[in-house]
Amino acid sequence: MLESLNYTVIEANSGKLSEDFIAIDQKSVTYSVEVKNHKTINIQSFLKQTKEQAERRKIKKWLLLIRLGNGYGWLILKNDKSSFIANSM
C-alpha cells in the first residue's frame, strides 16, 4: 500500500519489539512503520508501541497504519502531524 504512495519498503520485520517494516519516502527520509489490523482501535496504545519501536531503532520518523473496518481504507498517522486517510488497496 505504501508503494502506491511513493514509499519504498526496505526491511520487513514483525513483533512487539520491532516495527513491521522500514520505509523510505521520495525525499530519502527513513520511517519506522507499524501496521495495525484490529477490530478494536486503541490509538493511544498503538502510538505508544510505534514511538517506542522507532526510538529503539534510533529512527526519528514513524508511520502508524491502522486499517479501518469494512474496507474504508487506512488511517495513516505520522509524527510530523500530517496524518491522512488512504483508500484501501
C-alpha positions in Angstrom: 0.0 0.0 0.0 2.8 2.5 0.8 4.4 1.8 -2.6 1.4 3.4 -4.2 2.1 6.5 -2.1 5.8 6.6 -3.3 7.4 4.9 -0.3 10.0 2.2 -0.7 9.8 -0.7 1.7 13.4 -1.8 2.6 13.1 -4.2 5.5 10.3 -6.4 6.8 10.0 -7.4 10.5 7.2 -8.2 12.8 6.5 -8.4 16.5 6.1 -6.2 19.6 9.7 -5.2 20.0 10.4 -4.1 16.4 8.4 -2.3 13.7 6.7 -4.2 11.0 9.0 -2.6 8.4 11.2 0.3 7.4 10.1 2.6 4.6 11.8 5.5 2.7 9.9 8.3 1.1 10.8 10.3 -2.1 13.0 12.7 -0.1 15.1 9.8 1.3 13.5 10.1 4.8 13.5 6.9 6.7 10.4 5.8 8.7 9.8 3.1 11.2 6.4 1.7 10.2 3.9 -0.2 12.4 0.7 -1.7 10.9 -2.4 -2.4 12.9 -5.3 -4.5 11.6 -7.5 -5.0 14.6 -11.3 -4.9 15.2 -10.8 -2.6 18.2 -8.7 0.5 17.5 -6.7 1.7 20.5 -4.8 4.7 19.1 -3.1 5.5 22.4 -1.7 2.0 22.8 -0.8 1.8 19.1 1.0 5.1 19.2 3.0 4.2 22.3 4.2 1.0 20.7 5.1 2.8 17.4 7.0 5.5 19.1 9.0 3.1 21.4 9.9 0.9 18.4 11.2 3.9 16.4 13.2 5.1 19.4 14.7 1.7 19.9 16.0 1.8 16.3 17.0 5.4 16.6 14.8 6.4 13.7 13.3 9.9 14.1 10.3 9.5 11.9 7.5 6.9 12.2 4.3 6.0 10.5 1.4 4.2 12.1 -1.0 2.5 9.6 -4.4 1.5 11.1 -6.8 -0.5 8.9 -10.3 0.9 9.1 -13.1 -1.6 9.2 -15.3 -2.6 6.3 -12.8 -1.7 3.6 -12.9 2.1 4.4 -9.1 2.3 3.9 -6.2 3.1 6.2 -5.7 5.8 8.8 -2.0 6.8 8.4 -0.6 8.7 11.4 2.8 10.4 11.0 4.9 12.1 13.8 5.1 15.3 11.7 1.3 15.7 12.2 0.4 15.2 8.5 -1.9 12.3 9.1 -4.4 11.2 6.4 -6.8 8.5 5.2 -5.7 6.4 2.3 -8.0 4.3 0.1 -7.9 0.5 0.6 -5.5 -1.1 -1.8 
